[in-house]
Amino acid sequence: MRRKAIFFDIDGTLWDGQSVMPESVYSAFREMKAAGHAVLICSGRSRGYVFDERLSELGFDGYVTSAGAMVEIGGETLYCRIAPSESITNAVNAARAYRYAPLLEGNQYLYMERGEFIPTAYIDKLYRELGERIHSLDAVFGDWPDVTKLSMIASEEPCPQPVIEAVKNDWDVIVHTPEILELTPRGIDKGTGLRLALEAMGIPQEDSVAFGDSANDQAMFRESGLRIAMGNGAPALKAQADYVTTDLHDDGIWNAWQWLKGNL
């Protein structure tokens, strides 16, 4: 069997909204690694939000983070697209003008103002997990040296189209829901990051596999040889999949690995 590169989204794929990961994920990864395959993260999370020890324990060979804006293989950074300060400032101003709370995501830190966000379990989780890695956006306004992407969360009635129009020259916008927008530098997405990682490893596209669950995984699916959607995933992503596994907590990763072993 030829060596494969297997790419995994994190949230909704490896663990749930409270970062709970089924034990069967570890079992599947041990078998994948023992079979000689490369396993990589391909996440919308910035590098500053991918540090949990449980992820490290899975033994990733590389990281595509910030939805493709940063690519690392074997501990070496191959690509990093830092957003210009002016582009970030314009996006922050647009977000606030249309009642979205901006969250800047960097390789070391996240920048946000907690008071702008409607209190939710997700915001509590961010502060609980990241602690000192979260900096005040306004305290260092304009000085964001490591930001690779943004997210915006509606603080009132959502209206995404004016925001999209205001930032479209610098940013591509993924509308997860009208309340949640994800911004990446124009021309950058999980698919471009996946392709760079494959080139660096010398693994052809047909020998790649992508696991995902949400809208920003569509770009990753576009560039991968095999596409696996989680049972708890978005309907649009499932429609693009070669295989739809069970839900995350119904041993979705393990069950997909059993299917993969017969189709690699």
Summary of the structure (lengths in Angstrom):
residues: 264
radius of gyration: 17.9
end to end distance: 7.2
largest distance: 54.2
contacts: 914
relative contact order: 0.17
helix: 39%
strand: 26%
